[in-house]
C-alpha cells in the first residue's frame, strides 16, 4: 500500500553512493585549507558550513516531520548560551563535551516548545514557535546570569581549544567547524534512514493514517523538535564561537530564523544534500549582489538605493526559483543527473 511506503526498509548505501561523499570530505579536509585564503575561510566557508548544519536541524523538523517552525534562531541562541556557561563555569570541561551538552540543553528546550504541536499545527504552530523566538531573546536580555552579569550584553567567545590544539586561526576554525558538521551530517543521514525517520515521514505525509497504523505521533513530533533543536543548538554555538566571535541576543534575531528557513526551502525540504545547496545560495548570492552593487555605486546610484535594489533582486530571485523548481535545488540537481547520458 502507498500508505506504508515511508515505513519500508531503508535502502543500504553501496560503495558507489559513498564515493562522492568520501571524495568531497577528502577535498574539504585536505585540499581546501591549502588553497583558500583567510577571507574565504572566515567570511564564506565557515558561515556556509554552520548554516548548512542549521538547515539540517530545521530539515529534521520541517522537511521530514512536517512541523513548521520559525524559532530556529531561538534554539541556536540557547545552544550558544548554554555552551558558553558550561565552559565558563566548568573550566575543565572539554570543548566537544561542552558542545554536546549545550546541544542537549537546546534539545530539552525544543521538546518543551514542541508541546503545542500535540494540539495545533500549521499557521498556529508557526505562531507558537515565533513566540519562542521572542521569549528567548527577552530571557537572555533580562536575566543577567546567562551573560555572567556583563553590563554590555555582548560576550566575547571563549578561547577554543581541544587538548593542545588551539583553534585560533582561520584554518583551524574551518577544520573544527568542518569536523563538527561532518559528524552531524553523518548522524543526520543515518537518522533519516532509521525507523524514527520513517515515522517522521509518515506523520508528515498523513498524520491521521500514521495514527491508524500505530505510529506514536505525539512522541515522534516531540523527538523531531528535540533532535532539531539539538542540531540547531550546536550550530548556534559554532555561529557564536567560530564565526561571530561574540555571544549576544541580537546575533540570533528573527532574520537568522528566516535565513535558515530559506535554506531548506531553496535547497530542498526532506533532503540532506539540499542543506549544502541552500546554504551556498544564501551565503554566495548576497556577495555577488554586493559586487554588482559596487559597480552601480560607481555609476552614481546612491548607497540607499543600491541596498534596496539588492533586497529586491534577492527576493525576486527566490520567488522565481520557487515557482520554477518548488522542490528545491536538490531536485534540480537530481533532474540534471538523470538527463545526463550514461557512459557505456
TORZATI-213498 format. One record per residue (C-alpha): residue in one letter; x, y, z. Coordinates in steps of 0.001 Angstrom, whole numbers, padded with zeros to 6 digits, always signed. Layout:
<recs>
aXYZ/...
</recs>
This chain:
<recs>
x+000000+000000+000000/x+001131+003559-000699/x+000326+004444+002899/x+003054+002220+004309/x+005801+003244+001890/x+007503+005578+004405/x+007897+002583+006741/x+009574+000353+004171/x+013075-000892+004804/x+015624+001815+004005/x+017936+001269+001084/x+021517+000494+002019/x+024213+002708+000605/x+026532+000993-001846/x+030165+001843-002458/x+029336+003980-005490/x+026947+006120-003433/x+029612+006568-000741/x+032323+007528-003236/x+031090+011092-003774/x+030710+011979-000057/x+034100+010450+000770/x+035815+012283-002087/x+034130+015531-001069/x+035262+015072+002528/x+038829+014408+001389/x+038860+017598-000690/x+037269+019623+002121/x+039700+018457+004808/x+042914+018226+002811/x+042526+020386-000286/x+040587+023467+000769/x+042966+024587+003571/x+045831+024557+001053/x+044192+026877-001486/x+041643+029018+000402/x+042732+032394+001783/x+041653+033880+005109/x+038735+035779+003566/x+037244+032649+002033/x+037694+030695+005244/x+036322+033342+007638/x+033627+035038+005553/x+032366+032282+003265/x+033262+028703+004177/x+032751+028871+007964/x+029294+030523+007801/x+028378+028240+004890/x+029119+025131+006964/x+027352+026450+010064/x+024238+027464+008122/x+024252+024041+006449/x+024161+022444+009909/x+021341+024787+010962/x+019440+023835+007802/x+019921+020167+008706/x+018388+020800+012117/x+015325+022562+010712/x+015003+019922+007975/x+014549+017249+010642/x+011557+019151+011953/x+010009+020651+008820/x+011329+018658+005863/x+010997+015190+007393/x+008472+015532+010241/x+006301+018205+008589/x+006211+020553+011613/x+006509+024249+010740/x+008797+026457+012807/x+010159+029988+012874/x+012147+029523+016072/x+015430+028231+014638/x+017462+031210+015865/x+015976+030808+019359/x+017288+027248+019661/x+020622+028352+018187/x+020895+031024+020888/x+020013+028523+023623/x+022810+026256+022432/x+025277+029156+022298/x+024466+030500+025778/x+024331+027018+027302/x+027725+026078+025848/x+029207+029413+026959/x+028022+028982+030541/x+029138+025357+030698/x+032648+026228+029526/x+032741+029273+031823/x+031545+027578+034995/x+033275+024222+034410/x+036710+025240+033056/x+037941+021648+032866/x+035108+020679+030524/x+036434+019693+027063/x+035087+021725+024170/x+033415+018777+022361/x+031645+017795+025587/x+030541+021411+026087/x+029077+021476+022566/x+027300+018181+023178/x+025823+019324+026498/x+024837+022700+025033/x+023023+020853+022264/x+021247+018685+024837/x+020082+021777+026732/x+018723+023140+023453/x+017072+019765+022787/x+015260+019949+026128/x+014045+023454+025259/x+012963+022204+021836/x+010894+019422+023365/x+009300+021969+025736/x+008404+024406+022967/x+007264+021469+020851/x+004460+020564+023270/x+001943+022806+021440/x+002467+020644+018317/x+000490+017918+020098/x-002615+020112+019810/x-002032+022592+016994/x-000460+022568+013558/x+000170+024741+010506/x-000042+028505+010910/x-000814+028269+014630/x+002315+026206+015229/x+004366+028833+013378/x+002976+031487+015735/x+003865+029305+018725/x+007479+028888+017623/x+007666+032592+016787/x+006637+033327+020377/x+009545+031136+021499/x+011881+033288+019416/x+010837+036499+021190/x+010695+034865+024627/x+014264+033548+024408/x+015625+036949+023345/x+013774+038571+026259/x+015086+035938+028702/x+018737+036345+027748/x+018412+040122+027815/x+016648+040389+031178/x+018300+037635+033226/x+021886+038631+033879/x+023052+035173+034982/x+023130+033922+031386/x+025591+036662+030411/x+027597+036352+033662/x+026147+039745+034690/x+028045+041525+031936/x+026527+045020+031623/x+027292+045358+027901/x+025275+042281+026955/x+027901+041371+024339/x+030097+038489+025475/x+033423+037541+023940/x+033559+033958+022788/x+035820+031755+024924/x+039178+030573+023633/x+038577+027424+021613/x+040919+024501+022153/x+040783+020726+022065/x+043621+019403+024181/x+046788+021057+022924/x+045159+022104+019634/x+044357+025820+019839/x+041587+026840+017463/x+042643+030436+016885/x+043452+030697+013166/x+041158+030746+010110/x+042336+027289+009031/x+041896+025763+012495/x+038423+027283+012891/x+037450+025988+009454/x+038706+022473+010228/x+036971+022492+013608/x+033633+023559+012121/x+034063+021111+009244/x+034697+018253+011662/x+031585+019032+013688/x+029490+019495+010524/x+030714+016185+009081/x+029799+014352+012279/x+026329+015901+012407/x+025599+015206+008741/x+026699+011585+009150/x+024356+011387+012147/x+021557+013036+010152/x+021936+010739+007146/x+021745+007718+009444/x+018801+009148+011379/x+016520+009836+008415/x+017052+006259+007184/x+016193+004811+010582/x+012794+003742+011892/x+012349+007169+013512/x+012995+008897+010197/x+010366+006742+008500/x+007921+007583+011299/x+008546+011277+010733/x+007797+010932+007031/x+004606+009018+007754/x+003440+011770+010146/x+004382+014414+007583/x+002540+012741+004706/x-000678+011791+006533/x-000922+012187+010289/x-004316+010505+010663/x-003177+007450+008723/x+000014+007315+010794/x-002113+007072+013946/x-004186+004286+012397/x-001155+002103+011649/x+000105+002508+015217/x+002772+005205+014964/x+003153+007199+018222/x+002528+010569+016593/x+002983+012719+019689/x+006266+011088+020662/x+007536+011327+017093/x+006764+015054+016964/x+008491+015763+020272/x+011549+013798+019175/x+011589+015826+015963/x+011554+019060+017968/x+014235+017778+020358/x+016653+016459+017718/x+016099+019514+015543/x+016852+021811+018474/x+019920+019727+019370/x+021495+020250+015939/x+020424+023908+015907/x+021937+024379+019373/x+025302+023043+018224/x+025064+025240+015125/x+024323+028237+017355/x+027415+027608+019475/x+029529+027358+016321/x+027916+030524+014953/x+028827+032463+018088/x+032229+030941+018837/x+033758+030239+015420/x+032093+032893+013225/x+030815+035927+015133/x+033324+035715+017973/x+030675+037106+020337/x+027524+035911+022076/x+024596+038310+022180/x+020807+038021+021693/x+020845+040268+018621/x+023157+037793+016912/x+020247+035312+016852/x+017414+037506+015649/x+014369+036650+013563/x+016260+037394+010361/x+018516+034408+011087/x+015440+032188+011519/x+014217+033277+008095/x+017641+032571+006609/x+017572+029009+007934/x+014032+028575+006615/x+015071+029838+003175/x+017952+027350+003181/x+015670+024312+003392/x+013084+025786+001011/x+015658+026652-001649/x+017876+023618-001088/x+015041+021130-000809/x+012938+020014+002131/x+013499+016416+003108/x+016966+016366+001513/x+020345+016012+003236/x+022395+017418+000340/x+019866+020222-000130/x+021106+021847+003075/x+024512+022447+001469/x+022939+023791-001725/x+020569+026117+000114/x+023315+027430+002393/x+025566+028082-000607/x+022753+030056-002238/x+022137+032119+000904/x+025843+032836+001507/x+027075+033421-002049/x+024170+035315-003621/x+024437+038366-001313/x+028179+038528-002076/x+027505+038509-005810/x+024810+041150-005390/x+027178+043272-003277/x+029796+043159-006026/x+027177+044188-008574/x+026007+046916-006198/x+029558+048269-006044/x+029525+048709-009800/x+026190+050541-009581/x+027558+052799-006852/x+030416+053820-009142/x+027780+054618-011766/x+026283+057277-009480/x+023441+055376-007797/x+023106+056180-004087/x+024019+053671-001377/x+020438+053532-000024/x+019056+052820-003483/x+021678+050139-004062/x+020784+048435-000763/x+017072+048455-001567/x+017769+047197-005078/x+019834+044363-003631/x+016930+043249-001414/x+014502+043444-004336/x+016751+041333-006563/x+017335+038792-003787/x+013606+038418-003071/x+012714+038255-006765/x+015265+035511-007423/x+013888+033441-004548/x+010302+033797-005818/x+011230+032961-009399/x+013254+029980-008291/x+010451+028610-006101/x+007981+028924-008973/x+010275+027171-011439/x+011526+024448-009069/x+009445+024277-005855/x+011198+021092-004706/x+014500+022907-004363/x+017977+022784-005791/x+018432+019167-004706/x+015632+018127-007062/x+017118+020250-009846/x+020490+018522-009421/x+018747+015144-009466/x+017000+016003-012742/x+020280+017066-014333/x+021916+013793-013267/x+019052+011758-014689/x+019215+013560-018029/x+022989+013194-018285/x+023848+010492-020832/x+025219+007353-019243/x+028641+006138-020271/x+028681+002657-021668/
</recs>
